[in-house]
Amino acid sequence: MSSEDERTNPPAGEQLALIRESVRKAKEPKARRGTWRGADLAEGLPVARVLVDKGVLHLDKYFDYAVPAAMDADAQPGVRVRVRFGAGAHNVVSGRREGGGLIDGFVVARLTESDYAGPLAAIAQVVSPEPVLGPALLRLCRAVADRYAGSLADVIQLAVPARHGRVEKKPSPQSPATPAPPEPGTWSRYPTGPALLRALGRGDSPRAVWTALPGPHWPAELAAAVAATLASGRGALAVLPDGRAAARVDAALTALLGEGHHVLLTADSGPEARYRRWLAVSRGAVRAVVGTRAAMFAPVQDLGLVALWDDGDSSHAEPHAPMPHARDVLLLRATEERAAFLLGGHIRTVEGAQLVETQWALPVDAAREAVRAAAPLVRTIGDGDQARDGAARAARLPSLAWQVAREALLHGPVLVQVPRRGYVPRLACERCREPARCGKCAGPLELADGNSAPQCGWCGRPEAAWHCQECGGFRLRAQVVGARRTADELGRAFPKVPVRTSGRDGILGAVTGTPALVISTPGAEPVAEGGYAAALLLDGWALLNRPDLRAGEETLRRWTGAAALVRPATEGGTVLVLAEPTLRPVQALVRWDPAGHAARELAERAELGFPPVSRMASVTGSPAAVAGLIELARLPEGAAVLGPVPVPADRPGGPRRAGDPPQGEHWERMLIRVPPGSGAALAAALKAAQVARTALKQTDQVLVRIDPLDIG
């Protein structure tokens, strides 16, 4: 037999050994990847505690899973996994629970053993070995969920962005060197401003409520506070109300420190770019974040400063469950992580005034001489002045407004703030002032443009042959004039001046310093190069007469935000507000005293027992569901239940906001007020009542919101 035959036909003894070896290999159980049946478990820490991505309150807890040995290295705390959820206890094969649907989750801990006595299901898959849910972020999300009576899974959905595998495969850039402390710059206009920067640079954790002076310097001042914190070797986080404000701070910080020291987290950057920047922060490659509302959860390592600009803006309130507010989240972070806290804005909110009143934070205000040097001249026109003004009766603006606009246009752009968008958003009978209603659905009539017939704002039906049901009149007048109608009228009055509009249909970021009329709705005012020569704040009554506890504070915030874009009075800047001069918000604007206005508002809230002095929750739903939840809730001692009151129905065809009843349903709302110190007990009681409703199979929707912005 040749050697080649020996290789192809081994001896009988070797053949028998090969057969036995192949039989042994065939009998070894092969683990099924779906259930990992028969697979060896990890040594040392064979149990993983997992948060499943189920936002329902009765499942707001952790579940234990077995960790296969093949996943031992990757299934670390903080990583994303997929697990089988919903299998019954009877579905057990070879000591492993099987069945159920695949669901996403996060590993929160590895354990030596489980406190669950039954068999465990195995983790089905480690989605990514990237630890995106660190211990500090998990503690923050748990605290937010408890404060707002929500589930931890819902909060984590807000805190951790969606995964992009291609981004995770790329390394983050190297962290730049620690910058030098910045110069005080325009912080020197505030008596305690330089001391604040020095404290941040030393590594201290000061807490301040900053009332910023009008003008263009606040982005650079906020950037200096971030840079001072970075100079101490710590991280910083600044949250702004919108992308335009965030872009201004981003540009100021880049000009101060250069590239690489911070990232910008906004929705405008796109999901992939946003996740790449978020990962750079999570990995510690970047220690500073500037962003909008979602950035309040950014996992900045060694956090030294949290800053919030313009906390009265409604954009800081998250519309998704459990609806946290950025101010409260940053307060939790400052307390939990022992970081500095800076609350800034051109006005001081009632919540900011309470932080100063309780001495939790110190005020950072400018002296009156600095305020007078930076603020524009504010003039007022009340109802009595307009009644005596023939031009005001016949035209859109009184004579003084025309005069101010005409003179200011010789030197630069003029800002005109209009409370409503559109052409004529609301119409009424000219004779009896009864609101004009649609004959089909009783919706409000409005004008889309100057040439069209009145049409319904709800169903869109034209009403060319309208007549008043009260007095029989056939002529209409404007209740509120919109931004487009104002632009048309001012364009005809100043035919050689360009007219630009900024609002929900298209927001301008900036305009040049050349003469122009800029018509804007509140909050959409563009920044003018060199500042506006003048600003006209129209229809002040439309803002002040809203049935809202915050109407005065919100009106002053919107007026001050527009007036802060105007040049100082020493450079000819003028603000003209059409509102009754004796009203408190008007006087606060004239004196430029937002801190005093906030202190008086806080004193009134204390007398009435309203937030922020007390804690409050709203419960909204069908009458039976609301009454049932209140009955199940074990409210803390001293709780007062207010209501119920009907919830206004959403207009047909319009966007449905959070808290609006579905079409055809009638909802009610009840308010629950508790004294200070009982907010946590109130949230726990309402959350337990929601869980009890689920156990009783009560399926009617009930919305619970802690510290609602709108309480009427």
Residue pairs with C-beta under 8 A, 6 or more apart in sequence:
1 9
10 18
29 37
29 38
30 38
31 37
31 38
31 39
31 68
31 70
32 38
33 124
33 125
34 84
34 124
35 84
35 93
35 96
35 98
35 121
35 122
35 124
36 66
36 68
36 70
36 96
36 122
36 123
36 124
37 93
37 94
37 96
37 98
38 94
39 68
39 69
39 70
39 122
40 68
40 69
41 66
41 67
41 68
41 69
42 67
42 68
42 69
42 71
42 72
42 75
43 69
43 72
44 112
45 67
45 72
45 110
45 111
45 112
46 66
46 67
46 112
46 113
47 64
47 65
47 66
47 67
47 110
47 111
47 112
47 113
47 114
47 120
48 64
48 65
48 66
48 67
48 75
48 81
48 107
48 109
48 110
48 111
48 123
49 62
49 63
49 64
49 107
49 108
49 109
49 110
49 111
50 62
50 63
50 64
50 65
50 81
50 83
50 105
50 106
50 107
50 108
50 123
51 62
51 105
51 106
51 108
51 152
51 153
51 156
52 59
52 63
52 83
52 85
52 103
52 104
52 105
52 153
53 103
53 104
53 105
53 106
53 153
53 156
53 157
54 85
54 103
54 151
54 153
55 151
55 153
55 154
55 157
55 321
56 151
56 694
57 150
57 151
57 687
57 690
57 691
57 694
58 691
58 694
58 695
59 151
60 145
60 151
60 152
60 153
62 108
62 109
63 83
63 85
64 111
64 114
64 115
64 116
64 120
65 83
65 120
65 121
65 122
65 123
66 96
66 120
66 121
66 122
66 123
67 75
67 110
67 122
67 123
68 122
68 123
71 123
71 126
73 129
74 126
74 129
75 81
75 107
75 110
75 123
75 126
76 107
76 110
76 129
76 131
77 107
77 108
77 109
77 110
77 131
77 133
77 135
78 106
78 107
78 108
78 131
78 132
78 133
78 134
78 135
78 138
79 106
79 107
79 126
79 127
79 128
79 129
79 130
79 131
79 132
79 133
80 104
80 105
80 106
80 126
80 127
80 128
80 130
80 132
80 163
81 104
81 105
81 106
81 107
81 123
81 124
81 125
81 126
81 127
82 102
82 103
82 104
82 105
82 123
82 124
82 125
82 127
83 102
83 103
83 105
83 121
83 123
83 124
84 97
84 98
84 99
84 100
84 101
84 102
84 103
84 121
84 124
85 100
85 101
85 102
85 103
86 99
86 100
86 101
87 97
87 98
87 99
87 100
87 121
88 99
89 97
89 118
91 97
91 98
91 99
92 98
92 119
95 119
96 119
96 120
96 121
96 122
97 118
97 119
97 120
97 121
98 121
100 121
102 124
104 127
106 132
106 133
106 156
107 123
108 133
108 138
114 120
127 163
128 163
128 165
128 168
130 163
130 168
130 279
131 282
132 160
132 163
132 279
132 282
133 156
133 160
134 282
134 299
136 299
136 336
136 337
137 159
137 160
137 297
137 299
139 336
140 159
140 297
140 329
140 332
140 333
140 336
141 152
141 155
141 156
141 159
141 297
142 152
142 155
143 332
143 336
144 150
144 155
144 322
144 324
144 328
144 329
144 332
145 151
145 152
145 154
145 155
145 322
146 680
146 683
146 684
147 324
147 328
147 332
147 679
147 680
147 683
147 706
148 322
148 323
148 324
148 683
148 705
148 706
149 322
149 617
149 683
149 684
149 686
149 687
149 690
149 704
149 706
150 321
150 322
150 323
150 687
151 321
151 322
154 320
154 321
154 322
155 322
155 324
157 320
158 294
158 297
158 318
158 320
158 324
159 297
160 297
161 271
161 274
161 275
161 278
161 294
162 271
162 275
163 275
164 271
164 272
164 275
164 276
166 272
167 272
167 275
167 276
167 279
168 279
170 276
172 279
172 280
172 283
172 285
172 286
173 260
173 280
173 285
173 286
174 285
175 284
175 285
175 286
175 287
176 258
176 260
176 261
178 230
178 231
178 233
179 227
179 230
179 231
179 257
179 261
180 231
181 197
181 198
181 201
181 227
181 228
181 231
182 197
182 224
182 227
182 228
182 231
182 256
183 224
184 193
184 194
184 197
184 224
185 220
185 221
185 224
186 217
186 220
186 221
187 193
187 194
187 196
187 197
187 221
187 224
188 194
189 213
189 366
189 370
189 374
190 196
190 210
190 213
190 364
190 365
190 366
190 370
191 366
191 367
192 208
192 362
192 364
193 221
193 364
196 206
196 208
196 225
196 342
196 364
197 224
197 225
197 228
198 228
199 206
199 340
200 206
200 225
200 228
200 229
200 231
200 232
200 304
200 305
200 340
201 228
201 229
201 231
201 232
202 232
203 232
203 233
203 234
203 304
204 340
205 304
205 334
205 338
205 339
205 340
205 341
206 340
206 341
206 362
207 334
207 340
207 341
207 342
207 355
207 360
207 361
207 362
208 341
208 342
208 343
208 361
208 362
208 363
208 364
209 343
209 344
209 348
209 352
209 353
209 355
209 356
209 361
209 362
209 363
209 364
210 342
210 343
210 344
210 345
210 363
210 364
211 344
211 345
211 346
211 347
211 348
211 363
211 364
211 365
211 366
211 594
211 595
212 218
212 221
212 344
212 345
212 346
212 564
213 366
213 370
213 371
213 374
213 375
214 346
214 374
214 375
214 376
214 560
214 563
214 564
214 565
214 566
214 568
214 592
215 374
215 531
215 564
215 568
216 527
216 531
218 309
218 344
218 346
219 245
219 248
219 249
219 251
219 252
220 252
220 255
220 256
222 238
222 249
222 252
222 307
222 309
222 342
222 344
223 249
223 252
223 253
223 255
223 256
224 256
225 236
225 305
225 307
225 342
226 236
226 238
226 253
226 262
226 288
226 290
226 305
226 307
227 253
227 256
227 257
227 261
229 235
229 236
229 288
229 304
229 305
229 340
230 236
230 257
230 261
230 287
230 288
232 304
233 302
234 287
234 302
234 303
234 304
234 305
234 339
235 287
235 288
235 289
235 300
235 301
235 302
235 303
235 304
235 305
236 262
236 287
236 288
236 289
236 300
236 303
236 304
236 305
236 306
236 307
237 288
237 289
237 295
237 296
237 298
237 300
237 303
237 305
237 306
237 307
237 330
237 333
238 249
238 288
238 289
238 290
238 291
238 307
238 308
238 309
239 291
239 292
239 293
239 295
239 296
239 306
239 307
239 308
239 309
239 316
239 326
239 330
240 246
240 249
240 290
240 291
240 292
240 309
240 310
241 292
241 293
241 309
241 310
241 313
241 315
241 316
242 292
242 313
242 315
242 523
243 266
243 267
243 268
243 292
244 507
244 509
245 309
245 310
246 264
246 266
246 290
246 291
246 292
247 264
247 266
247 509
248 527
249 290
249 309
250 262
250 264
250 290
253 261
253 262
253 288
253 290
254 262
260 286
261 286
261 287
261 288
262 286
262 287
262 288
262 289
262 290
263 277
263 278
263 280
263 281
263 286
263 288
263 289
263 290
264 277
264 290
264 291
265 274
265 277
265 278
265 289
265 290
265 291
265 292
265 294
265 295
265 298
266 274
266 291
266 292
266 295
267 274
267 292
267 294
269 277
277 286
278 298
278 299
280 286
281 287
281 289
281 298
281 299
281 300
281 301
282 299
284 301
287 300
287 301
287 302
288 300
289 295
289 298
289 300
291 298
292 315
293 315
293 316
293 318
293 326
296 324
296 326
296 329
296 330
296 333
297 329
303 333
303 337
303 339
304 339
304 340
305 339
305 340
305 341
305 342
306 330
306 333
306 334
306 339
306 340
306 341
306 342
307 330
307 341
307 342
307 343
307 344
308 316
308 326
308 327
308 330
308 342
308 343
308 344
309 344
309 345
310 316
310 344
310 345
310 346
310 557
310 561
311 326
311 327
311 343
311 345
311 349
311 351
311 352
312 345
312 347
312 349
312 550
312 553
312 554
312 557
313 523
313 557
314 709
316 325
316 326
316 327
317 323
317 324
317 325
317 326
317 709
318 324
318 325
318 326
319 657
319 658
320 658
322 705
322 706
323 658
323 705
323 706
325 707
325 709
327 343
327 351
328 707
330 341
331 341
333 339
334 340
334 341
341 361
343 352
343 355
343 361
345 352
345 557
346 557
346 560
346 561
346 564
346 594
347 553
347 556
347 557
347 560
347 594
347 597
347 598
348 356
348 594
348 595
348 597
348 598
349 553
349 557
349 598
350 550
350 553
350 598
350 601
350 602
350 605
350 612
351 612
352 361
352 598
353 595
353 598
353 599
353 601
353 602
354 602
354 612
354 613
355 361
356 362
356 363
357 599
357 602
363 595
365 595
366 374
371 592
372 569
372 592
373 568
373 570
374 568
375 563
375 568
375 569
375 592
376 535
376 563
376 566
376 567
376 568
376 569
376 573
376 574
376 575
377 569
377 573
377 574
377 575
378 563
378 574
378 575
378 576
378 577
378 589
378 590
378 592
379 400
379 404
379 574
379 575
379 576
379 577
380 576
380 577
380 578
380 579
380 580
380 581
380 586
380 590
381 392
381 398
381 400
381 401
381 576
381 577
381 578
381 579
382 579
382 580
382 581
382 582
383 580
385 392
385 398
385 400
386 392
386 393
386 398
386 578
387 393
389 398
389 399
389 400
390 399
391 397
391 398
391 399
391 402
392 398
392 399
395 489
396 481
396 485
396 486
396 489
396 490
397 405
397 536
397 538
398 578
400 576
401 536
401 576
401 578
402 493
404 534
404 536
404 574
404 576
405 414
405 416
405 490
405 494
405 517
405 534
405 536
406 494
407 534
408 414
408 532
408 533
408 534
408 572
408 574
409 494
409 497
409 515
409 517
409 533
410 515
410 533
411 515
411 533
411 572
412 513
412 514
412 515
412 528
412 530
412 531
412 532
412 533
412 567
413 511
413 512
413 513
413 514
413 515
413 516
413 517
413 518
413 528
413 532
413 533
414 515
414 516
414 517
414 518
414 532
414 533
414 534
414 535
414 536
415 518
415 520
415 525
415 528
415 532
415 534
415 535
415 536
415 562
415 565
415 566
416 486
416 490
416 517
416 518
416 519
416 520
416 535
416 536
416 538
417 520
417 521
417 522
417 525
417 535
417 536
417 537
417 538
417 558
417 559
417 562
418 481
418 482
418 483
418 486
418 519
418 520
418 521
418 538
418 539
419 480
419 521
419 522
419 538
419 539
419 542
419 543
420 426
420 480
420 481
420 482
420 483
420 521
420 539
420 542
421 482
421 483
421 484
421 503
421 504
421 505
421 521
422 446
422 448
422 482
422 483
422 484
422 485
423 446
423 447
423 448
423 449
423 450
423 482
423 484
423 485
423 488
424 446
424 447
424 478
424 480
424 481
424 482
424 485
425 446
425 457
425 479
425 480
425 482
426 435
426 444
426 445
426 446
426 478
426 479
426 480
427 435
427 436
427 444
427 445
427 446
427 447
427 454
427 476
427 477
427 478
427 479
428 434
428 435
428 436
428 476
428 477
428 478
428 479
429 435
429 436
429 468
429 470
429 471
429 473
429 475
429 476
429 477
430 473
430 475
430 476
430 477
431 468
431 471
431 473
431 475
432 468
432 470
432 471
432 473
433 477
434 468
434 469
434 470
434 471
435 444
435 479
436 444
436 445
436 454
436 463
436 466
436 468
436 476
437 443
437 444
437 445
437 469
438 444
438 445
438 456
438 458
438 459
438 461
438 463
439 463
439 466
440 456
440 459
440 461
441 456
441 458
441 459
441 461
441 652
443 456
443 457
443 458
443 459
443 651
443 652
444 456
444 457
444 458
445 454
445 455
445 456
445 457
445 463
445 466
445 476
446 454
446 455
446 456
446 457
447 454
447 455
447 478
447 485
448 455
449 484
450 485
450 488
452 462
453 462
453 463
453 464
454 462
454 463
454 464
454 466
454 476
455 461
455 462
455 463
456 462
456 463
457 651
458 651
458 652
458 653
458 654
459 652
459 653
460 653
466 474
466 476
467 473
467 474
468 474
478 485
480 539
480 542
481 538
481 539
483 501
483 503
483 519
483 520
483 521
484 501
484 519
486 519
486 538
487 499
487 501
487 517
487 519
490 499
490 517
490 519
491 497
491 499
491 517
494 517
497 515
497 516
497 517
498 516
498 517
499 516
499 517
499 519
500 508
500 511
500 516
500 517
500 518
500 519
501 518
501 519
501 520
502 508
502 518
502 519
502 520
502 521
502 524
502 525
502 526
503 520
503 521
503 524
504 521
504 524
507 524
507 526
508 518
508 520
508 524
508 526
509 526
509 527
510 526
510 527
510 528
510 529
511 518
511 526
511 527
511 528
511 529
512 528
512 529
513 528
513 529
513 530
513 531
515 533
518 525
518 526
518 528
518 532
520 526
520 562
522 543
522 558
522 561
522 562
523 558
523 561
525 561
525 562
525 565
527 565
528 565
530 567
531 565
531 566
531 567
531 568
531 571
531 573
532 565
532 566
532 567
532 573
533 566
533 567
533 572
533 573
533 574
534 566
534 573
534 574
534 575
534 576
535 562
535 563
535 565
535 566
535 574
535 575
535 576
536 576
536 578
537 559
537 562
537 563
537 575
537 576
537 577
537 578
537 579
538 578
539 578
540 555
540 559
540 577
540 578
540 579
540 580
540 586
541 579
541 580
543 551
543 554
543 555
543 558
544 551
544 552
544 555
544 579
544 583
544 585
545 551
546 554
547 712
548 554
548 710
548 712
549 610
549 711
549 712
550 709
550 710
552 583
552 584
552 585
552 597
552 601
553 585
553 597
553 598
553 601
555 585
556 585
556 588
556 589
556 594
556 597
559 577
559 585
559 589
560 589
560 594
562 575
563 575
563 589
566 573
566 574
566 575
567 573
575 589
577 586
577 589
579 585
579 586
580 586
581 587
581 590
584 597
584 600
585 597
588 594
588 596
588 597
602 612
602 613
605 611
605 612
605 613
606 613
609 640
609 673
610 616
610 673
610 711
611 707
611 711
612 707
613 676
614 673
614 674
614 675
614 676
615 673
615 674
615 675
615 676
615 678
615 679
615 682
615 706
615 707
616 671
616 672
616 673
616 674
616 706
616 707
616 708
616 711
617 671
617 672
617 682
617 683
617 686
617 704
617 705
617 706
617 707
617 708
618 659
618 669
618 670
618 671
618 672
618 703
618 704
618 705
618 708
618 711
619 626
619 629
619 630
619 669
619 670
619 671
619 672
619 686
619 702
619 703
619 704
620 626
620 647
620 659
620 667
620 668
620 669
620 702
620 703
620 705
621 629
621 667
621 668
621 700
621 701
621 702
621 703
622 665
622 666
622 667
622 668
622 700
622 701
623 644
623 666
623 667
623 668
624 700
625 698
625 700
625 701
625 702
626 644
626 668
626 669
626 670
626 702
627 644
628 693
628 698
628 700
629 686
629 689
629 690
629 693
629 702
629 704
630 641
630 670
630 672
630 689
632 689
632 692
632 693
633 685
633 686
633 688
633 689
634 685
634 688
634 689
635 641
635 672
635 674
635 682
635 685
636 674
636 678
636 681
636 682
636 685
637 678
638 674
638 675
638 678
639 672
639 673
639 674
639 678
639 682
640 672
640 673
640 674
641 670
641 671
641 672
642 670
642 671
642 672
642 673
643 668
643 669
643 670
643 671
644 668
644 669
644 670
645 668
645 669
645 670
645 712
646 666
646 667
646 668
646 669
647 659
647 660
647 661
647 666
647 667
647 668
647 669
649 660
649 661
649 663
649 666
650 656
650 657
650 660
650 661
650 663
652 663
656 662
658 703
659 703
659 705
661 667
671 711
672 682
672 686
674 681
674 682
679 706
679 707
682 706
683 706
686 704
686 706
687 704
690 702
690 704
693 702
